[in-house]
């Protein structure tokens, strides 16, 4: 087999591998959803459930991403090439996963409407995001948990393109934060890794706050100082947060020692 010698080839290689993982994860997710429908006679749509589950999935495979570095370096690929290859793969995954989940949700609705009386709702997540925000206002731990689980949501029924774009942005950021944490534990050991867990959580919360600002949703009380930011700058600054995380990964990856 020809060794990958460009970041594009590595990106395709890593994207393909992680997409296989994704199909397995989606299969398990579908089975769980079917069991809920059978035994509980109710369920959120696959889209709403996947919107939450995908965050956890992406942060986990992001943490695992750094483990590929050793294989590629041992096969003559530079750290820089690996970095840009995996970045390309993470972008691809972040685009494809929301589309796959929406397609599955679309098929689910057709089947349920055709053969059952069960009605699924996509707006329950939107309502939950706002209600929980008011309930945990000022509770930092609660705000952290909501940022990791109930990220800002746009109903696909109201704007499919914006909903998919926001979904992609969320899971991309979770992947990047996972990759950042995995890189930190490898390069800086336990203390450094724990420090970067805190940094990653802050980056996710700032990202969430900026998106809330752009969507006119209530901000977390502990991040209310961000209200001074003009709404027009909220989205560009969200990408800046992502660039900061990516830059930190690059410096952690550059010249990282390879353990034999």
C-alpha atoms as one frame of an Amber mdcrd trajectory, in Angstrom:
protein
   0.000   0.000   0.000   1.355   3.415  -0.939   2.215   5.551   2.064   0.350
   8.839   2.336   2.678  11.703   1.491   0.437  14.752   1.576  -1.928  16.259
   4.103  -4.818  15.693   1.653  -4.125  11.947   1.417  -3.772  11.726   5.183
  -6.982  13.709   5.585  -8.859  11.267   3.346  -7.297   8.306   5.187  -8.233
   9.642   8.638 -11.657  10.791   7.478 -12.417   7.317   6.089 -11.308   5.581
   9.273 -13.215   7.877  11.601 -16.264   7.718   9.332 -16.303   3.939   9.845
 -16.280   4.579  13.613 -19.137   7.019  13.043 -21.258   4.443  11.199 -20.830
   2.036  14.125 -21.796   4.781  16.593 -24.839   5.753  14.510 -25.895   2.111
  14.341 -25.809   1.834  18.125 -27.672   5.137  18.417 -30.430   3.918  16.083
 -30.834   0.688  18.064 -31.189   2.669  21.299 -33.769   4.925  19.664 -35.764
   1.936  18.389 -35.743   0.350  21.850 -37.050   3.592  23.349 -39.890   3.638
  20.837 -40.766  -0.010  21.530 -40.601  -0.011  25.325 -41.347   3.620  26.181
 -43.633   4.426  23.243 -42.004   7.822  22.824 -38.742   9.365  21.733 -37.240
  12.602  20.571 -36.375  12.636  16.903 -33.059  11.144  15.816 -31.983  14.660
  14.893 -32.584  16.082  18.377 -31.001  13.081  20.097 -28.077  13.054  17.694
 -27.556  16.774  18.232 -26.740  16.014  21.869 -24.957  12.670  21.443 -22.673
  13.898  18.660 -20.952  16.354  21.007 -19.793  13.571  23.320 -18.841  11.348
  20.399 -16.716  14.025  18.741 -14.843  14.994  21.885 -13.992  11.308  22.459
 -12.635  10.654  18.962 -10.891  14.030  19.129  -9.033  12.848  22.227  -8.064
   9.659  20.369  -6.886  11.584  17.291  -3.409  12.315  18.636  -2.712   8.574
  18.835  -2.505   8.464  15.034   0.564  10.711  15.097   2.969   7.908  16.055
   1.868   5.695  13.153   2.274   8.429  10.565   5.599   9.751  11.853   6.999
   6.204  11.918   5.956   5.935   8.263   7.799   9.082   7.226   5.032  11.676
   7.541   5.905  14.964   9.194   4.019  16.198  12.231   2.917  19.266  10.290
   1.474  17.141   7.486  -0.354  14.955  10.005  -1.730  18.033  11.747  -3.230
  19.533   8.593  -4.433  16.123   7.417  -6.360  15.454  10.604  -7.697  19.011
  10.613  -9.083  18.348   7.133 -10.587  15.054   8.349 -12.245  16.775  11.330
 -13.816  19.381   9.035 -15.124  16.625   6.764 -16.616  14.701   9.678 -18.229
  17.840  11.065 -19.989  18.437   7.748 -21.007  14.840   7.017 -22.300  13.794
  10.455 -25.128  16.391  10.672 -26.224  15.500   7.139 -26.270  11.782   7.973
 -28.234  12.357  11.181 -30.737  14.623   9.444 -31.220  12.050   6.654 -31.818
   9.329   9.256 -34.277  11.585  11.076 -36.104  12.323   7.819 -36.500   8.606
   7.072 -37.580   7.990  10.673 -40.392  10.529  10.405 -41.646   9.048   7.146
 -41.717   5.523   8.591 -43.390   6.556  11.841 -45.989   8.680  10.077 -46.696
   5.856   7.659 -46.941   2.949  10.094 -47.564   4.407  13.582 -49.338   7.240
  15.375 -46.181   8.422  17.146 -45.386  12.085  16.543 -41.808  13.239  17.056
 -40.935  16.823  17.879 -37.713  18.664  17.054 -38.589  21.764  19.073 -38.278
  20.031  22.466 -34.512  20.577  22.408 -34.930  24.250  21.568 -37.313  24.693
  24.508 -35.067  22.698  26.859 -32.016  24.850  26.027 -33.845  28.023  27.061
 -35.606  26.587  30.134 -32.468  25.028  31.619 -30.562  28.271  31.043 -32.939
  30.138  33.344 -32.905  27.367  35.957 -29.101  27.221  36.305 -28.409  30.937
  35.967 -25.333  31.789  38.046 -24.453  28.150  38.795 -21.067  27.723  37.091
 -21.062  23.909  37.264 -24.565  23.841  35.798 -23.476  26.199  33.031 -20.515
  23.947  32.240 -22.779  20.888  32.024 -25.243  22.680  29.757 -22.426  23.837
  27.461 -21.260  20.239  27.144 -24.729  18.758  26.616 -27.421  21.300  25.630
 -25.715  23.467  23.047 -27.687  26.248  21.277 -30.101  24.775  18.756 -31.937
  25.849  15.612 -34.972  23.818  14.600 -34.343  22.290  11.141 -38.012  22.877
  10.348 -37.458  26.627  10.561 -34.092  26.777   8.771 -32.445  23.571   7.642
 -29.248  25.164   6.355 -28.659  27.207   9.506 -29.501  24.229  11.706 -27.010
  21.968   9.910 -24.367  24.714   9.896 -24.745  25.275  13.644 -24.680  21.509
  14.253 -21.426  21.270  12.256 -19.883  24.170  14.153 -20.700  22.617  17.523
 -19.281  19.174  16.796 -16.216  20.595  15.058 -15.409  22.600  18.164 -15.916
  19.542  20.372 -13.577  17.515  18.165 -10.939  20.233  18.296 -11.210  20.521
  22.082 -10.921  16.738  22.400  -7.858  16.758  20.155  -6.408  19.597  22.237
  -6.912  17.647  25.474  -5.428  14.459  24.014  -2.403  16.367  22.727  -1.895
  18.073  26.080  -1.957  14.810  28.042   0.563  13.293  25.605   2.922  16.264
  25.527   2.499  17.795  28.998   1.523  14.735  31.088  -1.269  14.716  33.680
  -0.934  18.227  35.130  -0.781  19.830  31.703  -3.652  17.677  30.498  -5.858
  18.715  33.404  -5.011  22.355  32.731  -6.063  21.986  29.110  -9.322  20.315
  30.123 -10.130  23.562  31.939  -8.997  25.602  28.920 -11.128  23.448  26.619
 -14.219  23.891  28.783 -13.737  27.657  28.797 -13.336  27.711  25.008 -16.570
  25.722  24.590 -18.446  28.021  26.982 -17.189  31.140  25.219 -18.211  29.598
  21.882 -21.669  28.840  23.270 -22.020  32.354  24.673 -21.093  33.951  21.346
 -23.593  31.756  19.495 -26.254  32.627  22.084 -25.477  36.274  21.483 -25.891
  35.875  17.718 -29.185  33.959  18.171 -30.538  36.400  20.768 -30.635  33.703
  23.461 -29.974  34.464  27.157 -26.289  34.341  28.104 -24.880  32.407  31.023
 -24.712  34.717  34.018 -20.990  34.041  34.469 -20.380  35.159  30.880 -22.764
  38.117  30.866 -19.811  40.475  30.267 -19.841  39.294  26.648 -23.094  41.228
  26.119 -20.971  44.252  25.195 -19.899  42.476  21.993 -21.891  43.657  18.953
 -24.110  40.912  17.549 -22.473  41.342  14.139 -19.117  40.274  15.628 -20.409
  37.252  17.539 -20.124  34.765  14.664 -16.649  35.921  13.496 -15.404  35.747
  17.092 -16.760  32.206  17.344 -14.375  31.217  14.554 -11.580  33.047  16.351
 -12.185  30.801  19.376 -11.798  27.784  17.110  -8.591  29.185  15.600  -7.150
  29.673  19.090  -7.796  26.005  19.906  -6.329  24.862  16.577  -3.209  26.989
  17.134  -2.699  25.472  20.579  -2.944  21.986  19.055  -0.351  22.912  16.437
   2.172  24.024  19.035   1.544  20.902  21.106   1.959  18.692  18.031   4.996
  20.442  16.557   8.112  18.458  17.539   6.117  16.248  19.888   8.341  13.308
  20.921   7.282   9.934  19.585   7.242   7.215  22.227   8.619   3.916  20.961
